[in-house]
Each structure stands twice: as structure tokens, then as C-alpha cells.
Amino acid sequence: MAAPEVPIWALVHLTHAALQRTAERADVDLLHIKGPATRSSLRAGRHDSSDTDVLVRPAHLDRFLAALAADGWTLFTGFDEGSPFGHAANYTHTSWTYADVHRNLPGPRRDADEVFDVLWRDRERAEIGHCPCAVPSLAGQVAVQTLHSARSHGTEHADAWDLSSPEVQAETRALARELQAETALAAAIGELDAHRDAPDHALWEYWSSSDNDRLDEWAARYRSAEGFAERWRVLRQAMHVNRTHLRIRLGHEPGPIEVFREQCARIAHGAVSVLHRAKGHRS
């Protein structure tokens, strides 16, 4: 008789517990975020996650990644390939769900070490998969969920914010100020116009809007980049083919010719977008 399939919600809880055990063995500070690490009172209805999210103290990241490999985890997408923010790497395991290992959070402009220190300072404990896990404070949970909705192009409502009391909202605003994440928070709760002079306004205008294309994204990332080195990095990324995304789309490891074709298609798409934009300005 075949063993019964484990429900995804239960597997997610157990994956959180497995990651916590790995962190404890490696003496790593780990914050569990989103999914079952968020209070049910901050969810509008039932929401079952299909993967597991954790935030690692940056100074402990290399140690944690080595411990993951020792425990049978395999890298699926790296930090620079998973998202434009380069904030998380995705890992797979034969027994558990996907795990998103975060080295920072999109939204805060403070240094990643300082962001972790603030969230760790006010942490709470939650039982996930019958394992005690560190999670952000209530305001921290609201902030994490709300900042996540800010980059959904308007497809995710800021439920955690709306379901919070005025007191918790005030605490979340104070936390966003401390993390220098006011612009991202504002983008999620409909207050972005009040932050037009913020250095990252263009970035969050793009991520919170539903009618922008990739050219808008790269323009926003360039305008929001601070300093020559960061802007040069954005320009290089704009021209770089994401081999991981290409592999997923093709279903196999791309060869040199396929990478070259994708590079040409990327350049052509950018040129067409620029021409359309120029025509629109002239008409």
C-alpha cells in the first residue's frame, strides 16, 4: 500500500521545523517569515503557502548554506538569479518543500545586517511543525507581509495592514522608519504619492503598478540606484541573460546557442520598447 500523501500545508510546517533544526546545529540565527510564521489574524481567510521562507543573519549565511548542503538541500536558483532584488536563493530537498533562504528583505534601505538586528531584537517565538521558531514581532510580521504585497504589481492586497489595529499600524510605521522602508510601505498602502522625493520612489512606483513593462523596471532600478557602482551593476544586469530562468523555461540546461539567441532577443525587445516609447512621446 502506498503511503498517504502529506498535505502541502503540513509539509510546509515540517519544512520550517527542519530548517530550524539545521540552523540550531550550525549555530545560526534564523527568523521564520511569511506563511505559518505569520499570525492567522493577519490573513483574510485561509492561505496555505507552498514554500518556506526564512531570513538568515547575514554574518551566518555562509555557515547556514553549508549546513543546508550537508543536510541534503540542493540550490535551485541563486541570489542573483531568483529576483531583481537578489534577496533570496531557492533550495530543494527530496523530503521537504522549496525553501526560500533570504539574506535581506526588499524594501528597507538600511544595511541588511542592521535590518536583521532590528527584527531579531523584537522577535517572538512560534510553534511551527511542533518546533519553537523565532519569528518577527507582530509589527514585524505586518511589515514583512505588507512589503511583500508592495512588489506584487497590485495583485496582492495589503491584508495584514488592513487587519491590524491602529496601534499596530502605528508600530509598523515606526518600524518602517527605523528600517528606512517608508517608501515601500507607502507603495503597499496607497500612500506612495507622499514620497515622490524619496530616492527609491521610482522603484516602488514600478513594483506597485500593474501597467509597467521591463523597460520601466530597469529605468526605475537605475534611477533608484545610489552611486556609480550600483548604477553600473544595474546596467550590467539589464544586459545579462538569466540562465536559471532560461533553463526553467526550456526544461533543460541552455547551450551556448540558446543563450546567444536569448541575448539577441533581450536586446531586440529592449530596442522595440524604446522605439515604442519614443513614438508615444512624439504623438
C-alpha positions as CSV (number, residue, x, y, z in Angstrom):
1,M,0.0,0.0,0.0
2,A,1.3,3.4,-0.9
3,A,2.0,5.9,1.9
4,P,-0.6,8.7,2.1
5,E,0.5,12.0,0.5
6,V,1.3,14.6,3.1
7,P,-0.8,17.8,2.7
8,I,1.2,20.8,1.4
9,W,0.3,22.8,4.5
10,A,1.7,20.2,6.8
11,L,4.8,19.8,4.7
12,V,5.4,23.5,4.8
13,H,5.2,23.4,8.6
14,L,7.5,20.4,8.8
15,T,10.0,22.2,6.4
16,H,10.1,25.2,8.8
17,A,10.9,22.7,11.6
18,A,13.6,21.0,9.5
19,L,15.3,24.3,8.6
20,Q,15.2,25.4,12.3
21,R,17.0,22.2,13.3
22,T,19.6,22.8,10.6
23,A,20.1,26.3,11.9
24,E,20.4,25.1,15.5
25,R,23.1,22.5,14.6
26,A,25.1,25.2,12.8
27,D,24.6,27.9,15.5
28,V,22.8,30.2,13.0
29,D,20.3,32.9,13.8
30,L,17.2,32.3,11.7
31,L,13.9,34.2,11.5
32,H,11.0,32.4,10.0
33,I,8.8,34.7,7.9
34,K,5.5,34.6,6.0
35,G,3.3,31.6,5.8
36,P,2.8,29.8,9.1
37,A,5.3,32.3,10.7
38,T,2.6,35.0,10.4
39,R,-0.4,35.1,12.8
40,S,-3.6,33.9,11.3
41,S,-5.3,37.1,12.5
42,L,-3.2,38.9,9.8
43,R,-4.7,36.8,7.0
44,A,-8.0,37.5,5.2
45,G,-9.3,33.9,5.0
46,R,-7.3,30.7,4.7
47,H,-4.0,31.0,2.9
48,D,-1.8,27.9,2.5
49,S,1.8,28.6,1.5
50,S,3.5,26.2,-0.9
51,D,7.1,27.0,0.1
52,T,9.0,28.1,3.2
53,D,10.7,31.4,3.8
54,V,13.4,32.2,6.3
55,L,15.6,35.2,6.9
56,V,19.2,34.5,7.9
57,R,21.5,36.7,9.9
58,P,23.9,37.9,7.1
59,A,27.0,37.1,9.1
60,H,25.8,33.5,9.4
61,L,24.7,33.0,5.8
62,D,27.7,31.0,4.5
63,R,27.6,28.7,7.6
64,F,23.8,28.1,7.0
65,L,24.2,27.4,3.3
66,A,27.0,24.9,4.1
67,A,24.7,23.2,6.7
68,L,21.9,23.0,4.2
69,A,24.1,21.2,1.7
70,A,25.2,18.8,4.4
71,D,21.5,18.1,5.2
72,G,20.7,17.2,1.6
73,W,19.5,20.5,0.2
74,T,20.2,21.5,-3.4
75,L,20.5,25.0,-4.8
76,F,17.8,25.6,-7.4
77,T,18.1,29.4,-8.1
78,G,20.9,31.6,-6.6
79,F,20.6,35.0,-5.0
80,D,21.4,36.9,-8.2
81,E,19.0,34.8,-10.3
82,G,15.9,34.5,-8.2
83,S,14.7,38.1,-8.3
84,P,15.7,41.6,-9.3
85,F,16.4,42.3,-5.6
86,G,18.8,39.5,-5.3
87,H,17.4,38.9,-1.8
88,A,16.7,35.1,-1.7
89,A,18.1,31.8,-3.0
90,N,15.7,28.9,-3.6
91,Y,16.6,25.4,-2.4
92,T,15.0,22.0,-3.0
93,H,15.0,18.7,-0.9
94,T,13.7,15.3,-1.6
95,S,11.7,15.3,1.6
96,W,10.6,18.9,2.0
97,T,9.0,21.8,0.2
98,Y,11.0,24.5,-1.6
99,A,12.9,26.8,0.8
100,D,13.5,30.5,0.1
101,V,16.6,31.5,2.0
102,H,16.6,35.3,2.4
103,R,19.7,37.3,3.0
104,N,17.8,40.5,3.1
105,L,14.3,41.9,2.5
106,P,13.2,44.0,-0.4
107,G,12.0,47.4,0.8
108,P,14.4,48.5,3.6
109,R,17.3,50.8,2.6
110,R,19.3,50.1,5.7
111,D,22.1,47.6,5.7
112,A,21.0,44.0,5.7
113,D,22.9,43.3,9.0
114,E,21.1,46.2,10.7
115,V,17.7,45.2,9.4
116,F,18.2,41.7,10.8
117,D,19.4,43.1,14.1
118,V,16.2,45.2,14.4
119,L,13.9,42.3,13.6
120,W,15.8,39.9,15.8
121,R,15.7,42.4,18.7
122,D,11.9,42.3,18.8
123,R,11.4,38.6,17.8
124,E,8.8,36.3,19.2
125,R,8.6,32.5,19.4
126,A,6.1,30.4,17.5
127,E,5.5,26.7,17.3
128,I,5.8,25.6,13.7
129,G,5.8,21.9,13.0
130,H,5.9,21.4,16.8
131,C,9.3,23.2,16.8
132,P,9.9,26.5,18.6
133,C,10.9,29.0,15.9
134,A,11.9,32.7,16.0
135,V,9.5,34.9,14.1
136,P,9.3,38.7,13.8
137,S,7.2,40.7,16.3
138,L,3.6,41.5,15.4
139,A,4.6,44.8,13.8
140,G,7.5,43.0,12.1
141,Q,5.1,40.4,10.6
142,V,2.8,43.2,9.3
143,A,5.8,44.9,7.8
144,V,7.1,41.8,6.1
145,Q,3.7,40.9,4.7
146,T,3.0,44.4,3.6
147,L,6.4,45.0,2.0
148,H,5.8,41.7,0.1
149,S,2.5,43.0,-1.3
150,A,4.2,46.2,-2.4
151,R,6.1,44.3,-5.1
152,S,3.1,42.4,-6.5
153,H,2.2,44.9,-9.2
154,G,-1.1,45.4,-7.5
155,T,-2.1,41.7,-7.5
156,E,-1.9,41.2,-3.7
157,H,-3.8,43.4,-1.3
158,A,-2.1,44.5,2.0
159,D,-4.4,42.3,4.1
160,A,-2.0,42.3,7.1
161,W,-2.1,46.1,7.2
162,D,-5.8,46.3,6.9
163,L,-6.4,43.7,9.6
164,S,-4.2,45.5,12.0
165,S,-5.4,47.8,14.8
166,P,-4.4,51.5,14.6
167,E,-1.9,50.8,17.4
168,V,-0.2,48.0,15.4
169,Q,-0.3,50.2,12.3
170,A,1.5,52.9,14.2
171,E,4.1,50.4,15.4
172,T,4.6,49.2,11.8
173,R,5.1,52.7,10.5
174,A,7.7,53.3,13.3
175,L,9.4,50.1,12.3
176,A,9.4,51.0,8.6
177,R,11.1,54.3,9.5
178,E,13.7,52.5,11.5
179,L,14.4,50.2,8.6
180,Q,14.2,53.0,6.1
181,A,11.4,51.2,4.3
182,E,8.8,54.0,4.4
183,T,8.6,54.2,0.6
184,A,7.9,50.5,0.1
185,L,5.3,50.5,2.9
186,A,3.6,53.5,1.3
187,A,3.5,51.8,-2.0
188,A,1.6,48.9,-0.5
189,I,-1.0,51.0,1.4
190,G,-1.7,53.6,-1.2
191,E,0.4,56.5,0.1
192,L,3.2,56.5,-2.4
193,D,2.4,60.0,-3.7
194,A,3.6,61.4,-0.4
195,H,7.1,60.0,-1.1
196,R,7.7,61.5,-4.5
197,D,11.1,62.9,-3.4
198,A,12.3,59.6,-1.9
199,P,15.3,58.1,-3.7
200,D,13.5,54.8,-4.2
201,H,10.2,56.3,-5.3
202,A,10.7,55.2,-8.9
203,L,11.4,51.7,-7.9
204,W,8.3,51.2,-5.8
205,E,6.2,53.1,-8.3
206,Y,7.1,50.3,-10.8
207,W,6.6,47.4,-8.4
208,S,3.3,48.6,-7.1
209,S,1.8,49.4,-10.5
210,S,0.1,46.9,-12.9
211,D,0.8,48.6,-16.2
212,N,4.6,48.8,-16.5
213,D,6.9,46.7,-18.6
214,R,10.5,45.5,-18.2
215,L,11.9,48.7,-19.6
216,D,10.1,50.6,-16.9
217,E,11.6,48.2,-14.3
218,W,15.2,48.8,-15.5
219,A,14.7,52.5,-15.7
220,A,13.3,52.5,-12.1
221,R,16.1,50.4,-10.8
222,Y,18.7,52.7,-12.4
223,R,17.1,55.9,-11.1
224,S,16.9,54.3,-7.6
225,A,20.4,53.0,-7.6
226,E,22.8,55.0,-5.3
227,G,26.3,55.7,-6.6
228,F,28.1,54.9,-9.8
229,A,29.0,51.3,-8.8
230,E,25.3,50.4,-8.1
231,R,24.1,52.0,-11.3
232,W,26.8,50.2,-13.3
233,R,25.7,46.9,-11.7
234,V,22.1,47.6,-12.8
235,L,23.2,48.3,-16.4
236,R,25.2,45.0,-16.5
237,Q,22.3,43.0,-15.1
238,A,19.9,44.6,-17.7
239,M,22.0,43.0,-20.5
240,H,22.7,39.7,-18.7
241,V,20.7,36.6,-19.6
242,N,19.3,34.9,-16.5
243,R,20.4,31.3,-17.3
244,T,18.3,29.9,-14.5
245,H,15.1,31.4,-15.8
246,L,16.0,30.3,-19.3
247,R,16.7,26.7,-18.0
248,I,13.3,26.6,-16.3
249,R,11.5,27.9,-19.4
250,L,13.4,25.4,-21.8
251,G,13.2,22.5,-19.4
252,H,16.9,21.7,-19.8
253,E,20.3,23.4,-19.3
254,P,20.7,26.0,-22.1
255,G,23.5,25.7,-24.5
256,P,25.7,28.5,-25.9
257,I,23.5,29.0,-29.0
258,E,20.3,29.2,-26.9
259,V,22.0,31.7,-24.6
260,F,23.1,33.7,-27.6
261,R,19.6,33.7,-29.0
262,E,18.1,34.8,-25.7
263,Q,20.7,37.6,-25.5
264,C,19.7,38.8,-29.0
265,A,16.0,38.6,-28.1
266,R,16.6,40.6,-25.0
267,I,18.4,43.3,-26.9
268,A,15.7,43.4,-29.6
269,H,12.9,43.6,-27.1
270,G,14.7,46.5,-25.4
271,A,15.1,48.3,-28.7
272,V,11.5,47.8,-29.6
273,S,10.3,49.1,-26.2
274,V,12.5,52.2,-26.6
275,L,11.1,52.8,-30.1
276,H,7.5,52.4,-28.9
277,R,8.2,54.7,-26.0
278,A,9.7,57.3,-28.3
279,K,6.7,57.2,-30.7
280,G,4.4,57.6,-27.8
281,H,6.2,60.7,-26.7
282,R,6.0,62.2,-30.2
283,S,2.3,61.5,-30.7
